Amino acid sequence: MIRWLRNTKDGEIYEWDEILAENPLTEEVTEEQAFPEKFLDKKKKARKAKVNLETEVPEEGDSTPEELAEEATKGLVRARNDKGHYVKDDPTTPQNEAWVKKK
């Protein structure tokens, strides 16, 4: 059986050591006192949560803002280069290079 020590100030648990055992701020405790979570009975292990953990799923519907929905109907897709990376818009030109018409 392993012996355990508990710090009386902060409750930290240490494996038994001769030098620590001589310290007045430590006390010897049983394994059950050191690690009570290992000794829970089946009833306590299967305890139900006190908080409602369910999440509400929003109703199906179109939640797209109008200005984005209008752009989506224009038939545009993000432009990609030959490596498949998105192309960014060049602000110095009047056209938007980041979007191209669907093929």
C-alpha positions as CSV (number, residue, x, y, z in Angstrom):
1,M,0.0,0.0,0.0
2,I,1.3,3.4,-1.0
3,R,1.4,6.1,1.7
4,W,0.4,9.7,1.0
5,L,1.0,13.1,2.6
6,R,-1.2,16.1,2.4
7,N,-0.1,19.7,2.9
8,T,-2.3,21.2,5.6
9,K,-2.1,24.7,4.1
10,D,-3.2,24.1,0.5
11,G,-4.3,20.5,0.5
12,E,-1.7,19.3,-2.1
13,I,-1.0,15.6,-2.1
14,Y,2.4,14.1,-2.2
15,E,3.7,10.5,-2.2
16,W,5.1,9.6,1.2
17,D,8.7,10.8,1.7
18,E,10.6,10.6,4.9
19,I,11.8,14.3,4.8
20,L,8.3,15.6,3.9
21,A,6.7,13.4,6.6
22,E,8.9,15.3,9.2
23,N,7.5,18.7,8.0
24,P,4.9,20.1,10.5
25,L,2.8,21.3,7.6
26,T,2.1,17.8,6.3
27,E,0.0,15.0,7.6
28,E,-0.3,11.4,6.5
29,V,-3.6,10.5,4.8
30,T,-5.1,7.3,3.4
31,E,-5.4,6.8,-0.3
32,E,-9.2,7.3,0.0
33,Q,-8.7,10.7,1.6
34,A,-6.0,11.7,-1.0
35,F,-8.0,10.6,-4.1
36,P,-11.7,10.4,-3.2
37,E,-12.7,10.3,-6.9
38,K,-11.3,6.8,-7.2
39,F,-13.6,5.5,-4.5
40,L,-17.0,6.8,-5.6
41,D,-19.8,4.3,-5.4
42,K,-21.8,3.4,-8.6
43,K,-24.7,5.7,-7.6
44,K,-22.4,8.8,-7.4
45,K,-20.6,7.9,-10.6
46,A,-23.9,7.8,-12.6
47,R,-25.1,11.1,-11.1
48,K,-27.1,13.2,-13.5
49,A,-26.0,16.8,-14.3
50,K,-27.7,19.5,-12.3
51,V,-27.5,21.8,-15.4
52,N,-29.4,21.3,-18.6
53,L,-26.8,20.5,-21.2
54,E,-29.1,20.3,-24.1
55,T,-28.7,22.8,-26.9
56,E,-31.5,24.2,-29.0
57,V,-31.3,23.7,-32.7
58,P,-32.6,26.6,-34.7
59,E,-35.4,26.0,-37.1
60,E,-34.4,25.4,-40.7
61,G,-34.8,28.6,-42.7
62,D,-32.8,31.0,-44.7
63,S,-30.9,33.3,-42.3
64,T,-28.8,34.8,-45.0
65,P,-28.9,38.7,-45.0
66,E,-30.5,40.2,-48.0
67,E,-27.3,41.9,-49.4
68,L,-25.5,38.6,-49.3
69,A,-28.4,36.7,-50.9
70,E,-28.4,39.2,-53.8
71,E,-24.7,38.6,-54.4
72,A,-25.2,34.9,-54.2
73,T,-27.7,35.0,-57.0
74,K,-25.3,36.9,-59.4
75,G,-23.6,33.6,-60.2
76,L,-20.3,34.5,-58.9
77,V,-17.7,32.2,-57.2
78,R,-14.4,32.9,-55.6
79,A,-11.5,33.2,-58.1
80,R,-8.6,30.7,-57.6
81,N,-5.1,30.6,-59.1
82,D,-3.5,27.6,-60.7
83,K,-2.5,26.2,-57.3
84,G,-6.1,26.4,-56.1
85,H,-5.5,29.3,-53.7
86,Y,-8.0,32.2,-53.5
87,V,-7.1,35.3,-55.5
88,K,-7.3,38.6,-53.7
89,D,-8.8,41.7,-55.0
90,D,-6.5,44.4,-56.3
91,P,-7.8,47.7,-54.9
92,T,-6.0,49.8,-57.6
93,T,-8.3,48.4,-60.3
94,P,-12.0,49.1,-60.7
95,Q,-13.1,45.5,-61.1
96,N,-13.1,42.9,-58.3
97,E,-10.6,40.1,-59.2
98,A,-11.6,38.0,-56.2
99,W,-14.9,37.0,-57.8
100,V,-15.6,35.5,-61.2
101,K,-18.7,34.2,-63.0
102,K,-19.6,30.6,-62.6
103,K,-18.6,28.4,-65.6
